[in-house]
Amino acid sequence: MEFKQKIHTHYLQMVQDRIDVFKDMISGLTEDSKNDAKGSAGDKHETALSMMHIEQEKLTNKLKEAIAQKAILDKIDPLKTTENIILGSLVKANGIYLYLSVALPKITIDGINVIALSPQSPLGNHLMGNKVGFEFEINGTKYLIQEIS
């Protein structure tokens, strides 16, 4: 498997794991609220149900965000290479590997650190559409695009 494919697969699995965790947490809260409804009454019961509902809404929003991230990752073909930087490009700039996809935590693949960033981020926005050799500056840091795959 190619380096870029390994990165893509790792991030897809990371997002899928988050989706699974959020779904489990939401169903756990749903079960808890059903069980709590059977044996409680009064203000404490209403407060507990309200707190569970708020937590469920938070988790549902996080789940929606993770599903949206997975949808973007699903659109990316990790085998595709272009001269210009596009969604799905793996860019080496200043010795740092940047995967233009969605904002996700830094990972290490084959001993190399990779940062996934959104094309809408300030750095991602500067990278999009450019080629090897392009130089730019963000917040006083100069960047040089060294490789695109």
C-alpha positions, 0 to 999 in steps of 0.5 A: 500500500502506498504512503498516501493510501495508508494515511487515507485508510488510517484517517477513514478508520479514525473517523469511523471509530468516532462515529461508532463511539458516538452511536454507542454513547447515544444509544446508551443514553437512550437506554438510561433515560428509558430505565430512569423513566420507569423508576423515578418521579419528581424534580430530580427525575425531570432534571436527570432526563433534561441533562441526558437530553442535553448530552444526547444533543451534544453527542448527536451534533458530534456524530453529524460532524463525524459523518460529514468528515467521513463523507468528505474522506469517502469522496477522496481517491487516494490513488489520484495525483495531480500537479496542482494541490486539490482536495486529497493531495498529500503535500510536503512543505517545509519538511512537514506532510500535510493531507488536504482533507478534513481537520483531524489529529496528527498521526504517524505513519511509517515513522512520519508525522502527517497533519490532516487539514481542511482546505478552508483552514488558513494554511489549506487555503494558501496551498489549494491550487498551487504547485511544487516550488510555490512559496508563501507566508502565514503568520511570519512563517515562510512555506515552500511546497516541496512535493505533491502526491 
